[in-house]
Amino acid sequence: MLFKSYDPLKGKKLEILDAKGNITNTKLEPSIDKEILLTMYKTMSLGRHADIKAMQYQRQGRMLTYAPNRGQEAAQVGAMSALSDVDWLVPAFREMNAMLYRGVTLEQIYLYWYGNEWGSHFDEGVRVLPVNIIIGSQINHGAGLAYASKLLGKGEVTVAVIGDGGTSHGEFYEGLNFAAVYDAPLVVLIQNNHYAISTPRHKATKAKTLAQKATAFGIPGIQVDGNDVLAMHVAMKEAVEHARSGKGPVLIEAVTYRLGPHTTSDDPTIYREDEEVKAWELKDPMIRFKKYLIDKGYWSAEEDEALDQDNQKVVTETFKKVETSGPSKLEDIFRFTYQDMTPALREQYEDIKSFLNEGGK
């Protein structure tokens, strides 16, 4: 069992694919079908292109504040590839790649960051909750969703995602404690990208690892190389099996790195050195996964170049469509919080509508 072999209290971190794309643990290398591996890589590639362009669109004044994902593709896609169709994803706000893999379209993701409420309206059957900006509260959402699944005997597992900074919020502890007490089928994935905006992880907690916080809840925890897509798949697969079998939650810490700013409102050069960023660029999850696929004979440099060109076209055309969508209707901002607008929401809606009709005076 991985959780016993890789005890975070003993400083053991799961790695299968190293920074150079070589297998370091052949016994743990997962047997994943070629087509699934390629889908994983293509999703990561699309996410990388969409992320870079989103930064450009925001700088051009064509998109609202955006939270970059570059460098965290493997932590997200590797984890999502281990889920079944019935499982749920409860994201925070930096999970573009995870959402893409689980069926949310790039158009819907772009609509959200463009400021259109319909960016939170996913297709039927897509088991992903909307983006959650309030840090930490998604753990409570995930715990509730997982507990409901248990009560109804649905056999679903919920994966809630949080950043390293979010583990200092009370909701992280409250949600996990609730899920642990009631053996809810919840997996909490921490994307430890080393910074909570400008606060480095070592200033946010004295714990040597974030995975070891699982001990306080009486649940398994494991620290994983978050830039290793194979290790993330293996860790999440075992965690999901554990949760689905009725044994309760699991905590996974994916050690990764945010190559870009916290959001487009942030300047990371103020609080971290260029040398640090360059060192992590050598650990880029895209580089190592591509080499792994080429070594297996599943991919080639020529196919990669063609994929880049296709992705550029898809991203550009998608955003053109988003830009022509226009802003949300005023009512949309209020009417999707509940199935029916509450009296308080209805009053707020009428007030702001009157205010705008009077010229905002």
TIDRENDO-999855 format. One record per atom (N, C-alpha, C): y, x, z. Coordinates in steps of 0.05 Angstrom, whole numbers, padded with zeros to 5 digits, always signed. Each point is the difference from the previous one (the first is absolute). Example, Ala and Ser with C-alpha at 12.3 -4.5 7.8 and 13.67 -1.06 7.14 Angstrom:
<atoms>
-00114+00264+00156 +00024-00018+00000 +00024+00018+00000 +00021-00007-00014 +00024+00016+00001 +00022-00015+00014 
</atoms>
This chain:
<atoms>
-00024+00017+00000 +00024-00017+00000 +00025+00018+00000 +00018-00005-00019 +00024+00016-00003 +00017+00001+00025 +00002-00022+00014 +00018-00001+00023 -00009+00018+00022 -00026+00005+00002 -00010+00018+00021 +00002+00029-00010 -00004+00005-00025 +00001+00027-00011 +00028+00011-00002 +00019-00018-00005 +00028+00009-00003 +00017-00012+00022 -00004+00010+00024 +00015-00009+00023 +00028+00011+00000 +00021-00017-00002 +00027+00011-00002 +00009+00015+00025 -00013-00006+00023 +00006+00014+00025 -00009+00029-00002 -00019+00006-00018 -00009+00027-00004 +00013+00014-00023 +00020-00013-00012 +00015+00011-00022 -00014+00001-00026 -00020-00017-00004 -00015+00000-00025 +00012-00021-00020 +00005+00009-00024 +00012-00017-00021 -00019-00002-00023 -00005-00024-00010 -00018-00003-00022 +00012+00008-00027 -00014+00018-00014 +00009+00009-00026 -00025+00003-00018 +00002-00009-00025 -00022+00003-00019 +00010+00015-00024 +00024-00006-00009 +00012+00012-00024 +00025+00016+00009 -00001+00026-00003 +00022+00017+00009 +00024-00001-00018 +00021+00015+00007 +00025-00001-00015 -00003+00010-00028 -00021+00015-00006 -00004+00011-00027 -00019-00017-00016 -00009-00022+00012 -00017-00019-00015 -00030+00007+00002 -00007+00017+00019 -00028+00008+00003 -00013-00015+00023 -00026-00007-00004 -00015-00014+00021 -00006+00020+00023 +00008-00007+00024 -00006+00018+00023 -00023-00011+00017 -00008-00025-00005 -00022-00011+00015 -00017-00017-00019 -00020+00012-00012 -00017-00014-00020 -00016-00023+00012 -00006+00003+00026 -00016-00021+00013 +00015-00026+00003 +00027+00002+00001 +00016-00024+00004 +00013-00010-00026 -00004+00015-00022 +00012-00009-00025 -00011-00028-00007 +00017-00020-00003 -00009-00027-00005 -00010-00003-00029 -00019-00019-00003 -00010-00007-00026 +00015-00024-00010 +00021+00006-00015 +00018-00021-00011 -00003-00001-00030 -00004-00024-00011 -00003-00003-00029 +00024+00012-00015 -00006+00011-00023 +00020+00013-00017 +00024-00019-00004 -00006-00025-00007 +00022-00018-00007 +00018-00006+00024 -00012-00001+00024 +00016-00005+00024 +00017+00024+00006 -00011+00024-00004 +00016+00025+00004 +00023+00000-00019 -00004-00007-00024 +00021+00000-00020 +00021-00021+00006 -00009-00023+00010 +00019-00021+00008 +00017+00010+00023 -00012+00014+00019 +00015+00011+00022 +00021+00019-00010 -00008+00018-00018 +00019+00020-00010 +00022-00013-00016 -00007-00019-00017 +00020-00013-00017 +00020-00016+00017 -00009-00012+00022 +00018-00014+00018 +00019+00019+00013 -00011+00023+00009 +00017+00021+00013 +00021+00010-00020 -00008+00004-00025 +00018+00010-00021 +00022-00020-00006 -00008-00026-00002 +00020-00021-00005 +00020-00001+00024 -00011+00002+00024 +00017-00001+00024 +00019+00023+00000 -00009+00024-00008 +00018+00024+00000 +00023-00004-00020 -00007-00010-00024 +00021-00004-00020 +00019-00022+00009 -00010-00022+00011 +00016-00022+00008 +00018+00008+00023 -00009+00018+00017 +00015+00009+00023 +00024+00018-00010 -00006+00018-00018 +00022+00018-00010 +00021-00017-00014 -00008-00019-00016 +00019-00017-00015 +00016-00018+00019 -00013-00010+00021 +00014-00017+00019 +00023+00015+00013 -00005+00026+00007 +00021+00016+00011 +00024+00002-00020 -00007+00004-00025 +00021+00002-00021 +00015-00026-00003 -00014-00023-00001 +00012-00026-00003 +00020-00005+00024 -00009+00007+00024 +00017-00004+00023 +00026+00017-00002 -00004+00025-00008 +00023+00018-00003 +00020-00010-00021 -00011-00015-00019 +00017-00011-00022 +00013-00026+00008 -00006-00009+00024 +00011-00026+00010 -00014-00024-00012 -00025+00004-00009 -00015-00021-00013 -00021-00012+00019 -00004+00012+00023 -00020-00009+00020 +00012+00004+00027 -00010-00016+00020 +00010+00002+00027 -00014+00024+00014 +00005+00003+00026 -00012+00021+00015 -00030+00000-00003 -00011+00024-00004 -00029+00002-00007 -00013+00022+00018 -00025-00005+00007 -00015+00019+00017 -00021+00014-00017 +00005+00026-00006 -00018+00015-00017 -00028+00005+00011 -00019+00003-00018 -00029+00004+00007 -00011+00027-00008 +00016+00015-00015 -00011+00024-00013 -00012+00019+00020 -00026+00007-00005 -00015+00018+00018 -00020-00015+00017 +00002-00026+00002 -00017-00015+00017 -00020-00018-00015 -00004+00006-00026 -00017-00016-00017 -00029-00001+00009 -00011+00024+00007 -00028+00001+00008 -00005-00014+00026 +00018+00002+00019 -00004-00014+00026 -00003-00030-00005 +00014-00010-00019 +00000-00029-00005 -00023-00009-00018 -00003+00013-00023 -00020-00009-00019 -00028+00007+00009 -00003+00024+00012 -00026+00007+00011 -00010-00021+00021 +00018-00009+00016 -00006-00020+00021 -00007-00027-00013 +00016-00008-00018 -00003-00027-00013 -00026-00001-00016 -00009+00022-00011 -00024+00000-00017 -00025-00006+00016 +00002+00002+00026 -00024-00005+00017 -00002-00029+00010 +00020-00017-00007 +00000-00028+00009 -00015-00018-00019 -00008-00023+00009 -00013-00020-00017 +00021-00020-00008 -00007-00017-00019 +00020-00020-00010 +00010-00019+00021 -00016-00005+00021 +00008-00020+00020 +00018+00011+00021 +00004+00027+00001 +00016+00012+00021 +00030-00002-00005 +00015+00004+00021 +00029-00004-00001 +00015+00026+00004 +00022+00003-00013 +00019+00022+00004 +00026-00011+00012 +00007+00012+00023 +00026-00007+00013 +00018+00025-00002 +00018+00001-00019 +00015+00024-00004 +00025+00001+00017 +00012+00024+00001 +00027+00003+00011 +00019-00001-00024 +00014+00022-00007 +00018-00001-00022 -00003+00024-00019 -00020+00018+00006 -00004+00023-00017 -00028+00000-00013 -00009-00023-00007 -00028-00002-00009 -00003-00009-00029 +00018+00010-00017 -00001-00008-00028 -00028+00004-00012 -00011+00024+00004 -00026+00006-00013 -00023-00017+00011 +00001-00005+00026 -00021-00018+00012 +00002-00028-00011 +00025-00010-00003 +00004-00027-00010 -00008-00002-00029 +00006+00021-00016 -00009+00000-00028 -00030-00001-00002 -00014+00015+00017 -00029+00001-00002 -00012-00027+00009 +00013-00014+00018 -00010-00025+00010 +00008-00024-00017 +00014+00005-00023 +00005-00022-00019 +00029-00010-00001 +00018+00011+00016 +00028-00007-00003 +00010+00014-00025 +00015-00014-00017 +00009+00012-00025 +00025+00017+00004 +00005+00019-00018 +00024+00016+00002 +00025-00017-00003 -00002-00021-00016 +00023-00017-00003 +00007-00013+00026 -00019-00009+00015 +00005-00013+00026 +00012+00020+00020 -00011+00025-00001 +00011+00021+00018 +00029+00006-00007 +00005+00003-00025 +00028+00006-00009 +00018-00024+00006 -00009-00024-00003 +00016-00023+00006 +00009+00000+00030 -00019+00008+00017 +00007+00001+00029 +00023+00020+00005 -00003+00024-00011 +00021+00020+00005 +00025-00005-00016 -00002-00017-00019 +00024-00009-00016 +00016-00021+00016 -00013-00012+00020 +00013-00020+00016 -00006-00029-00008 -00022-00003-00015 -00009-00027-00008 -00023-00009+00018 +00004-00024+00013 -00020-00010+00019 -00028-00003-00013 +00000-00004-00026 -00026-00005-00013 -00017+00026-00001 +00011+00022+00009 -00015+00025+00002 -00021-00002+00022 +00003-00020+00018 -00020-00004+00021 -00019-00022-00006 +00000-00010-00024 -00018-00022-00009 -00021+00012-00017 -00024+00005+00012 -00022+00013-00015 -00018-00020-00013 -00016+00010-00018 -00018-00017-00015 -00022-00012+00018 -00011-00022-00008 -00021-00013+00016 -00024+00019+00003 -00010+00002+00024 -00023+00017+00006 +00007+00028+00008 +00025+00008-00002 +00008+00027+00008 +00004+00000+00030 -00017+00014+00014 +00000-00001+00030 +00018+00023+00011 +00025-00004-00004 +00020+00019+00009 +00023-00016+00012 +00009+00007+00024 +00023-00013+00012 +00025+00013-00012 +00023-00014+00002 +00025+00011-00011 +00008+00026+00015 +00018+00015-00013 +00012+00024+00012 +00012-00007+00027 -00005+00017+00020 +00010-00004+00027 +00020+00022+00008 +00025-00007+00003 +00020+00020+00006 +00002+00006+00030 -00005-00020+00016 +00002+00002+00030 -00022+00019+00010 +00007+00024+00007 -00019+00020+00007 -00018-00007+00023 -00026+00000-00005 -00020-00005+00021 -00011-00028+00000 +00016-00019-00008 -00009-00028+00002 -00024-00006-00018 -00005+00016-00020 -00023-00005-00018 -00026+00004+00014 +00000+00015+00022 -00025+00004+00015 -00007-00026+00014 +00020-00014+00011 -00006-00026+00012 -00009-00020-00021 +00013+00001-00024 -00008-00018-00022 -00029+00005-00007 -00007+00026-00002 -00027+00007-00007 -00020-00008+00021 +00007+00004+00025 -00018-00007+00022 -00005-00030+00000 +00021-00016-00005 -00003-00029-00001 -00018-00009-00023 +00005+00012-00023 -00015-00006-00024 -00030+00007+00004 -00005+00023+00012 -00028+00009+00005 -00013-00018+00020 +00014-00008+00021 -00012-00017+00021 -00006-00027-00012 +00018-00011-00017 -00006-00026-00012 -00025+00001-00018 -00002+00023-00014 -00024+00003-00017 -00026+00000+00017 +00002+00013+00023 -00023+00001+00018 -00007-00028+00010 +00020-00015+00009 -00004-00027+00011 -00013-00018-00021 +00009+00003-00025 -00010-00017-00022 -00025+00011-00013 -00010+00023+00009 -00025+00012-00010 +00002+00006-00030 +00023+00010-00009 +00004+00006-00029 -00011+00027-00009 -00004+00018+00019 -00010+00027-00007 +00020+00017-00014 +00026-00006+00004 +00021+00016-00012 +00009+00022+00019 +00010+00021-00012 +00012+00022+00016 +00030+00002-00009 +00017+00004+00019 +00028+00004-00005 +00008+00029+00004 +00015+00011-00019 +00010+00027+00003 +00031-00002+00002 +00010+00009+00022 +00029+00000+00005 +00010+00029-00002 +00022+00005-00013 +00010+00027-00005 +00026+00005+00015 +00003+00023+00012 +00024+00007+00015 +00006+00030-00004 +00025+00008+00004 +00008+00028-00002 -00003+00013+00028 +00003+00026+00000 -00002+00015+00025 +00021-00009+00020 +00024-00005-00009 +00022-00009+00017 -00006-00027+00012 -00013-00017-00015 -00007-00027+00010 -00019+00000+00023 -00015+00022+00004 -00019+00000+00022 +00014+00004+00027 +00027+00004-00001 +00015+00001+00025 +00012-00027+00007 -00005-00020-00016 +00010-00027+00005 -00021-00016+00016 +00010-00018+00017 -00017-00015+00017 -00020-00018-00015 +00008-00010-00023 -00018-00018-00015 -00026+00014-00008 +00002+00026-00005 -00024+00016-00007 -00020-00002+00022 +00008+00004+00025 -00018-00001+00023 -00009-00028+00006 +00018-00019-00002 -00006-00028+00007 -00021-00011-00020 +00005+00005-00026 -00018-00011-00020 -00028+00013+00002 -00001+00026+00003 -00026+00014+00002 -00014-00007+00025 +00014-00003+00022 -00013-00007+00025 -00012-00028-00001 +00014-00019-00012 -00010-00027-00004 -00025+00001-00017 +00001+00014-00023 -00022+00001-00018 -00025+00013+00013 +00005+00021+00016 -00022+00013+00014 -00013-00018+00020 +00016-00014+00016 -00011-00017+00021 -00018-00022-00012 +00009-00010-00023 -00015-00022-00012 -00018+00009-00023 -00005+00026-00003 -00017+00011-00021 +00007-00012-00028 +00025-00002-00005 +00009-00010-00026 -00006+00020-00022 -00007-00009-00024 -00006+00019-00022 +00025+00011-00013 +00013+00018+00014 +00025+00012-00008 -00003+00030-00003 +00011+00011-00022 +00003+00029-00003 +00029+00006-00003 +00010+00017+00017 +00028+00008-00001 +00002+00028-00013 +00014+00002-00022 +00003+00025-00014 +00028+00011+00005 +00001+00023+00013 +00026+00014+00004 +00004+00019-00022 +00022-00003-00014 +00008+00020-00020 +00019+00020+00013 -00012+00021+00010 +00016+00021+00014 +00013+00018-00021 +00024-00007-00008 +00014+00016-00021 +00020+00020+00013 -00003+00003+00027 +00014+00021+00015 +00028-00007+00009 +00012-00022-00011 +00027-00006+00008 +00004-00030+00003 +00013-00008+00022 +00009-00028+00003 +00030+00001-00006 +00006-00005-00025 +00027+00005-00011 +00005+00030+00003 +00017+00007+00019 +00007+00029+00004 -00014+00012+00025 -00015-00016+00014 -00013+00010+00025 -00028+00011-00007 -00004+00026+00004 -00027+00011-00005 -00020-00010+00020 -00025-00001-00008 -00021-00012+00016 -00002+00013+00028 +00004+00026+00002 -00003+00014+00025 +00021-00008+00021 +00022-00013-00010 +00021-00009+00018 -00004-00029+00007 -00019-00014-00013 -00004-00028+00005 -00023-00004+00020 -00018+00019+00002 -00022-00003+00019 -00011+00028+00007 -00011+00003+00025 -00012+00025+00008 -00029+00001-00006 -00012-00022-00010 -00028+00000-00008 -00005+00020-00022 -00022+00015+00002 -00006+00020-00021 -00007-00014-00026 -00012-00023+00001 -00005-00016-00024 +00008-00029+00006 +00003-00015-00021 +00005-00028+00003 -00026-00016+00002 -00021+00011-00012 -00026-00013+00001 -00011-00002+00028 +00007+00020+00017 -00011-00001+00027 +00011-00022+00017 +00021-00014-00009 +00011-00023+00014 -00021-00022+00001 -00020+00001-00017 -00022-00020+00000 -00014+00000+00026 -00002+00023+00014 -00014+00002+00025 +00011-00020+00021 +00026-00004+00000 +00012-00018+00019 -00008-00029-00004 -00008-00007-00025 -00009-00027-00006 -00030-00003+00002 -00014+00022+00004 -00029-00002+00001 -00013-00004-00026 +00013+00010-00022 -00011-00003-00027 -00002+00027-00013 -00015+00002-00022 -00002+00025-00015 +00026+00008-00014 +00005+00026-00002 +00023+00010-00015 -00008+00024-00015 +00012+00005-00023 -00007+00023-00016 +00025+00010-00015 +00003+00026-00001 +00022+00012-00015 -00011+00010-00027 +00014-00006-00021 -00009+00006-00027 +00022+00014-00016 -00009+00018-00018 +00019+00012-00019 +00009-00023-00019 +00024-00009+00004 +00010-00023-00015 +00006+00006-00029 +00000+00025-00008 +00004+00007-00028 -00027+00003-00015 -00021-00005+00015 -00028+00002-00011 -00010-00028-00005 +00000-00009-00024 -00007-00027-00007 -00029-00007+00007 -00017+00020-00002 -00028-00004+00006 -00005-00003+00030 +00013+00016+00016 -00002-00002+00029 +00011-00027+00010 +00022-00009-00012 +00011-00025+00007 -00019-00023-00006 -00013+00002-00023 -00020-00021-00008 -00023-00001+00020 -00011+00024+00007 -00023+00001+00018 +00007-00010+00028 +00024+00009+00010 +00008-00009+00027 +00004-00030+00001 +00014-00011-00020 +00005-00029+00000 -00025-00016-00004 -00018+00010-00016 -00026-00014-00004 -00015-00003+00026 -00002+00021+00016 -00014-00002+00025 +00015-00017+00020 +00027+00002-00001 +00016-00016+00019 -00003-00030-00006 +00000-00007-00026 -00003-00028-00008 -00028-00010+00008 -00020+00016-00004 -00027-00008+00007 -00002-00005+00030 +00012+00018+00016 +00001-00003+00029 +00013-00026+00008 +00024-00005-00011 +00015-00024+00007 -00015-00026-00009 -00011+00001-00024 -00013-00024-00011 -00026-00007+00016 -00012+00020+00012 -00025-00005+00015 +00005-00012+00028 +00026-00004+00007 +00006-00012+00025 +00005+00019+00023 +00003+00026-00006 +00004+00020+00020 +00029+00005+00007 +00018-00014-00014 +00028+00003+00007 +00016+00018-00018 +00025+00006+00008 +00019+00015-00016 -00007+00030-00002 +00013+00012-00020 -00001+00029-00004 +00028+00010-00006 +00007+00024+00009 +00026+00012-00006 -00004+00025-00017 +00014+00000-00023 -00002+00023-00018 +00028+00013-00003 +00001+00026+00004 +00025+00014-00005 -00003+00016-00026 +00016-00006-00019 +00000+00015-00026 +00023+00020+00001 -00007+00025+00001 +00021+00021+00001 +00009+00006-00029 +00024-00008-00005 +00011+00003-00027 +00029+00010+00002 +00016-00005-00021 +00027+00010+00001 +00017-00016-00020 +00024-00007+00010 +00019-00014-00017 +00017+00020-00015 -00006+00003-00026 +00014+00020-00016 +00029-00007-00006 +00006-00026+00000 +00027-00009-00005 +00014-00008+00026 +00023-00013-00002 +00014-00009+00024 -00013-00024+00013 +00008-00006+00024 -00011-00024+00014 +00006-00025-00016 +00025-00003-00008 +00008-00021-00018 +00021+00012-00018 +00010-00015-00019 +00022+00010-00017 +00026+00002+00015 +00001-00008+00025 +00024+00003+00017 -00001+00026+00017 -00022+00015-00004 -00005+00023+00017 +00004+00026-00015 +00009+00021+00014 +00002+00027-00012 -00018+00019+00017 -00025+00005-00009 -00018+00016+00015 +00007+00029+00003 +00018+00010-00017 +00008+00028+00001 +00015+00006+00026 +00009-00020+00014 +00015+00003+00025 -00019+00008+00023 -00025-00009-00001 -00018+00004+00022 -00026+00014-00006 -00005+00009-00025 -00023+00016-00005 +00005+00021-00021 -00015+00021+00001 +00005+00023-00018 -00014-00003-00027 +00012+00011-00021 -00012-00002-00027 -00028+00014+00000 -00003+00021+00016 -00025+00015+00000 -00023-00018+00010 +00006-00017+00019 -00020-00018+00010 -00009-00020-00022 +00019-00010-00015 -00006-00019-00021 -00016+00014-00022 +00007+00024-00007 -00014+00015-00021 -00029+00006+00008 -00004+00005+00026 -00027+00005+00010 -00017-00025-00003 +00011-00023+00005 -00015-00025-00002 -00003-00008-00030 +00018+00008-00017 -00004-00006-00028 -00025+00013-00011 -00008+00023+00012 -00025+00014-00009 -00024-00016+00009 +00003-00019+00018 -00022-00017+00010 +00001-00028-00013 +00015-00002-00021 +00004-00026-00014 -00027-00013-00006 -00003-00025+00010 -00026-00014-00004 -00007-00005-00029 +00020-00003-00017 -00004-00005-00029 -00013+00025-00013 +00009+00023+00007 -00010+00025-00012 -00029+00004+00006 -00007-00003+00026 -00028+00005+00008 -00019-00021-00011 +00008-00025-00001 -00017-00021-00010 -00005+00003-00030 +00021+00008-00015 -00002+00004-00028 -00020+00022-00006 +00002+00022+00015 -00018+00023-00004 -00029-00009+00005 -00004-00016+00021 -00027-00009+00007 -00011-00016-00023 +00016-00018-00011 -00010-00017-00022 -00006+00017-00025 +00017+00019-00006 -00005+00018-00023 -00025+00016+00004 -00004+00011+00024 -00024+00016+00006 -00025-00017-00004 +00001-00025+00006 -00023-00017-00003 -00005-00010-00028 +00019+00007-00018 -00002-00008-00028 +00009-00029-00005 +00014-00012+00020 +00009-00028-00002 +00028-00002-00013 +00015+00022-00002 +00028-00001-00008 +00007+00025-00015 +00022-00001-00014 +00009+00024-00014 +00031+00002+00000 +00010+00023-00007 +00029+00004-00001 +00012-00018-00021 -00014-00004-00022 +00010-00016-00021 +00002-00030+00008 -00020-00009+00014 +00000-00027+00011 +00023-00004+00020 +00004+00021+00016 +00021-00001+00020 +00028-00003-00012 +00004+00015-00022 +00025-00001-00014 +00005-00027-00012 -00021-00012-00011 +00002-00027-00012 +00005-00020+00022 -00012+00003+00023 +00004-00019+00022 +00029+00002+00010 +00011+00024+00001 +00028+00003+00008 +00019-00015-00019 -00005+00002-00025 +00017-00013-00020 -00003-00031+00002 -00025-00009+00005 -00004-00029+00003 +00014-00010+00025 -00002+00015+00022 +00012-00008+00025 +00031-00002-00002 +00011+00020-00014 +00029+00000-00004 +00009-00025-00015 -00016-00008-00020 +00007-00024-00015 -00003-00025+00017 -00022-00001+00015 -00005-00024+00017 +00022-00003+00021 +00007+00022+00013 +00021-00001+00020 +00027-00009-00011 +00007+00012-00023 +00026-00007-00013 +00001-00029-00008 -00021-00009-00013 -00001-00028-00009 +00000-00020+00023 -00015+00008+00021 -00001-00018+00024 +00027-00003+00012 +00015+00022+00003 +00026-00003+00013 +00020-00014-00017 -00002+00002-00026 +00017-00015-00018 -00004-00030+00004 -00025-00008+00004 -00006-00028+00006 +00011-00009+00026 -00002+00018+00020 +00011-00006+00027 +00030-00004-00001 +00013+00018-00015 +00030-00002-00001 +00010-00025-00013 -00016-00012-00017 +00008-00025-00014 -00007-00024+00017 -00014+00004+00023 -00009-00022+00016 +00023-00013+00015 +00021+00015+00006 +00022-00010+00015 -00006-00001+00030 +00019-00006+00016 -00004-00002+00029 -00016-00025+00008 -00010+00000+00024 -00014-00024+00010 +00019-00023+00003 -00010-00024-00001 +00016-00023+00007 +00005+00001+00030 +00023-00010+00008 +00007+00001+00029 -00022-00013+00017 -00010-00022-00009 -00020-00015+00016 -00025+00016+00004 -00007+00018-00019 -00025+00016+00002 +00000+00017+00025 +00024+00009+00008 +00002+00018+00023 -00008-00015+00026 +00003-00026+00000 -00006-00016+00025 -00026-00015-00001 -00009-00008-00024 -00022-00020-00001 -00028+00012+00001 -00003+00026+00001 -00027+00011+00000 -00008+00012+00027 +00017-00003+00021 -00008+00010+00026 -00022-00017+00012 +00002-00026-00004 -00020-00020+00009 -00008-00017-00023 -00021-00015+00003 -00009-00018-00022 +00022-00020-00006 +00013-00010+00020 +00023-00017-00003 +00024+00011+00016 +00024-00001-00011 +00023+00010+00013 +00004-00014+00027 +00003+00015+00021 +00006-00012+00027 +00028-00010+00000 +00006-00018+00019 +00028-00010+00002 +00021+00023+00003 -00008+00020+00016 +00019+00023+00004 +00005+00015-00026 -00021+00004-00015 +00003+00014-00026 +00015-00017-00020 -00005-00026+00000 +00014-00018-00017 +00030+00000+00006 +00007+00001+00026 +00028+00001+00008 +00013+00026-00009 -00015+00022+00003 +00011+00026-00009 +00004+00000-00030 -00019-00011-00014 +00002-00001-00030 +00024-00016-00008 +00004-00023+00012 +00023-00017-00007 +00026+00013+00007 +00001+00015+00022 +00024+00013+00008 +00009+00022-00020 -00020+00017-00007 +00007+00022-00019 +00006-00011-00028 -00013-00022-00007 +00005-00012-00026 +00029-00011-00001 +00008-00013+00021 +00028-00010+00002 +00020+00023+00000 -00007+00021+00014 +00017+00024+00002 +00004+00012-00028 -00021+00002-00015 +00002+00012-00027 +00014-00018-00019 -00005-00027+00002 +00013-00019-00017 +00031+00000+00004 +00008+00007+00024 +00028+00001+00006 +00013+00027-00006 -00015+00016-00014 +00010+00026-00008 -00003+00022+00021 -00017-00005+00020 -00005+00021+00020 +00023+00005+00018 +00016-00020+00006 +00023+00003+00017 -00004-00012+00027 
</atoms>
